[in-house]
């Protein structure tokens, strides 16, 4: 899997400790690329290093991952695999001098 960030824009009406930016980019899984956007919280404790984190949910079947999917296979019973994957993204960046 690979995520390439393309842009970031501030969110309006956010409160302390809640996501304050919208991160847009391209997510590639199994050779299939989709454009995605998700809210992130960006903060700096010392003014030199930024930390950003956010959570997103993706449907793995959109990226060709069909194993154990109830959308593609019948009668899986207890062997069914959830189609939605949850990703927690955390980024660190140092301010350039």
C-alpha positions as CSV (number, residue, x, y, z in Angstrom):
1,X,0.0,0.0,0.0
2,X,1.1,3.6,-0.7
3,X,-0.3,7.0,0.1
4,X,0.9,10.1,-1.7
5,X,-0.4,13.4,-0.2
6,X,-1.4,16.0,-2.8
7,X,-2.8,18.8,-0.8
8,X,-4.0,19.9,2.7
9,X,-6.6,22.6,3.5
10,X,-7.7,24.0,6.8
11,X,-11.2,22.9,8.1
12,X,-13.5,25.7,9.3
13,X,-15.2,25.6,12.7
14,X,-12.9,23.0,14.3
15,X,-12.3,23.0,18.1
16,X,-9.2,22.2,20.1
17,X,-8.1,18.6,19.8
18,X,-10.4,17.8,16.8
19,X,-9.3,17.4,13.2
20,X,-8.3,20.8,11.8
21,X,-7.2,20.0,8.2
22,X,-8.4,17.9,5.3
23,X,-5.7,15.8,3.7
24,X,-6.1,14.8,0.0
25,X,-4.0,12.3,-1.8
26,X,-3.7,9.1,-3.8
27,X,-4.0,5.8,-2.1
28,X,-2.7,2.7,-4.0
29,X,-3.4,-0.9,-3.0
30,X,-2.7,-3.9,-5.1
31,X,-1.9,-1.7,-8.1
32,X,-5.2,0.2,-8.0
33,X,-5.1,3.9,-7.2
34,X,-8.0,6.0,-5.8
35,X,-8.1,9.6,-4.8
36,X,-9.1,10.0,-1.1
37,X,-9.6,12.8,1.4
38,X,-9.8,12.5,5.2
39,X,-9.7,14.8,8.2
40,X,-6.5,15.0,10.2
41,X,-5.4,16.7,13.4
42,X,-2.2,18.8,12.9
43,X,-0.3,20.1,15.9
44,X,3.2,21.1,17.0
45,X,4.5,20.9,20.6
46,X,7.7,22.8,20.0
47,X,7.1,24.9,16.9
48,X,9.8,22.8,15.0
49,X,8.2,19.4,14.5
50,X,4.6,18.9,13.2
51,X,2.6,15.8,13.9
52,X,-0.5,14.9,12.0
53,X,-2.8,12.0,12.5
54,X,-6.2,10.8,11.2
55,X,-8.3,7.7,10.7
56,X,-9.9,6.6,7.5
57,X,-12.1,3.7,6.4
58,X,-11.6,2.1,3.0
59,X,-13.5,-0.6,1.2
60,X,-10.8,-3.1,0.3
61,X,-12.9,-4.6,-2.5
62,X,-12.6,-1.3,-4.5
63,X,-8.9,-2.1,-4.7
64,X,-9.3,-5.7,-5.9
65,X,-9.0,-7.5,-2.6
66,X,-11.9,-9.9,-2.7
67,X,-10.8,-12.7,-0.5
68,X,-13.6,-13.7,1.9
69,X,-15.8,-10.9,0.8
70,X,-19.6,-11.4,1.2
71,X,-20.0,-9.2,-1.9
72,X,-18.3,-11.7,-4.1
73,X,-18.7,-15.1,-2.4
74,X,-21.8,-16.7,-1.0
75,X,-22.1,-19.2,1.9
76,X,-18.9,-18.1,3.7
77,X,-20.5,-18.4,7.1
78,X,-18.0,-17.7,9.8
79,X,-15.2,-17.3,7.2
80,X,-16.4,-14.0,5.9
81,X,-13.8,-11.1,6.0
82,X,-14.9,-7.5,6.6
83,X,-14.7,-5.4,3.4
84,X,-14.0,-2.2,5.3
85,X,-10.4,-1.7,6.5
86,X,-9.6,1.0,9.1
87,X,-6.3,2.8,8.8
88,X,-4.7,5.1,11.4
89,X,-2.3,7.5,9.7
90,X,0.4,9.3,11.6
91,X,2.9,11.7,10.0
92,X,5.9,13.6,11.4
93,X,7.6,16.5,9.7
94,X,10.5,18.6,10.8
95,X,10.5,22.3,10.0
96,X,13.3,23.3,7.6
97,X,15.8,26.0,8.8
